[in-house]
């Protein structure tokens, strides 16, 4: 009935949605950076989340058993296209250290 899944099976099923959440937060962060009255506290919290979330997504991706990524030449070096279950997403590799 309710078969329990392994973490890798869950990673395989949920990675694209997690990556989408990361991309949405990244876009929000960059838009907020350009605001004339950006809230530094909000920026700081979002930056910290992204800093922690990025390597966590990499760890999840490294344990997955399905092929999920390929690079396209027309994408910049800071992006990657991801395909999982026929769904394509772009991963943004941001620099949040201010360098």
RODO-2510 file (C-alpha; in nm, 4 decimals, decimal comma):
residues 99
     n   res          X          Y          Z
     1     x     0,0000     0,0000     0,0000
     2     x     0,2173     0,2876     0,1296
     3     x     0,5584     0,1623     0,0271
     4     x     0,8421     0,3460     0,1970
     5     x     1,0942     0,5022    -0,0387
     6     x     1,4673     0,5336     0,0078
     7     x     1,6210     0,8785     0,0278
     8     x     1,7716     0,8336    -0,3194
     9     x     1,4296     0,7550    -0,4643
    10     x     1,2953     1,0697    -0,2996
    11     x     1,5959     1,2684    -0,4274
    12     x     1,5244     1,1395    -0,7787
    13     x     1,1610     1,2497    -0,7559
    14     x     1,2012     1,5842    -0,5786
    15     x     1,5276     1,7334    -0,7060
    16     x     1,3731     1,9393    -0,9866
    17     x     1,1244     2,1012    -0,7474
    18     x     1,3999     2,1772    -0,4964
    19     x     1,6131     2,3268    -0,7697
    20     x     1,3170     2,5364    -0,8845
    21     x     1,2792     2,6720    -0,5302
    22     x     1,6497     2,7617    -0,5302
    23     x     1,6186     2,9395    -0,8659
    24     x     1,3153     3,1364    -0,7441
    25     x     1,5008     3,2466    -0,4297
    26     x     1,8063     3,3381    -0,6363
    27     x     1,5939     3,5531    -0,8700
    28     x     1,4250     3,7192    -0,5726
    29     x     1,7614     3,7901    -0,4099
    30     x     1,9011     3,9505    -0,7250
    31     x     1,5895     4,1615    -0,7795
    32     x     1,5950     4,2774    -0,4180
    33     x     1,9627     4,3719    -0,4513
    34     x     1,8639     4,6285    -0,7126
    35     x     1,5903     4,7865    -0,5002
    36     x     1,6543     5,1417    -0,3878
    37     x     1,5328     5,0550    -0,0387
    38     x     1,6457     4,6915    -0,0103
    39     x     1,6125     4,5496     0,3406
    40     x     1,9624     4,4385     0,4399
    41     x     1,8279     4,1935     0,6974
    42     x     1,6104     4,0174     0,4379
    43     x     1,9007     4,0141     0,1913
    44     x     2,1255     3,8635     0,4546
    45     x     1,8801     3,5862     0,5426
    46     x     1,8143     3,4974     0,1774
    47     x     2,1891     3,5007     0,1050
    48     x     2,2519     3,2638     0,3976
    49     x     1,9767     3,0289     0,2810
    50     x     2,1230     3,0225    -0,0689
    51     x     2,4741     2,9624     0,0662
    52     x     2,3529     2,6588     0,2614
    53     x     2,1037     2,5373     0,0014
    54     x     2,3494     2,5321    -0,2927
    55     x     2,5897     2,2666    -0,1550
    56     x     2,2924     2,0709    -0,0214
    57     x     2,1461     2,0540    -0,3716
    58     x     2,4873     1,9397    -0,4982
    59     x     2,4963     1,6660    -0,2359
    60     x     2,1456     1,5490    -0,3261
    61     x     2,2370     1,5561    -0,6957
    62     x     2,5530     1,3504    -0,6309
    63     x     2,3492     1,0705    -0,4710
    64     x     2,0824     1,0535    -0,7380
    65     x     2,0662     0,7436    -0,9548
    66     x     1,9006     0,9056    -1,2559
    67     x     2,0919     1,1237    -1,4997
    68     x     1,9645     1,4758    -1,4453
    69     x     2,2058     1,7222    -1,5938
    70     x     2,3748     1,8256    -1,9106
    71     x     2,5554     2,1416    -2,0070
    72     x     2,4697     2,3447    -2,3126
    73     x     2,7248     2,5614    -2,4864
    74     x     2,4858     2,8553    -2,5227
    75     x     2,4357     2,8848    -2,1467
    76     x     2,6784     3,0966    -1,9479
    77     x     2,9395     2,9295    -1,7290
    78     x     2,7282     3,0074    -1,4222
    79     x     2,4233     2,8175    -1,5422
    80     x     2,3433     2,4583    -1,6184
    81     x     2,0391     2,2977    -1,7730
    82     x     1,8795     2,0117    -1,5796
    83     x     1,6490     1,7462    -1,7168
    84     x     1,4592     1,5161    -1,4849
    85     x     1,1572     1,3181    -1,5937
    86     x     1,1241     1,5288    -1,9070
    87     x     1,1195     1,8552    -1,7101
    88     x     1,3938     2,1023    -1,7946
    89     x     1,5210     2,3563    -1,5437
    90     x     1,8157     2,5940    -1,5363
    91     x     2,0429     2,5860    -1,2339
    92     x     2,2013     2,9152    -1,1384
    93     x     2,5357     2,8973    -0,9628
    94     x     2,5468     3,2263    -0,7793
    95     x     2,8246     3,4025    -0,5999
    96     x     2,6892     3,5274    -0,2680
    97     x     3,0181     3,6212    -0,1090
    98     x     3,0216     3,9668    -0,2631
    99     x     3,3380     3,8915    -0,4616
***
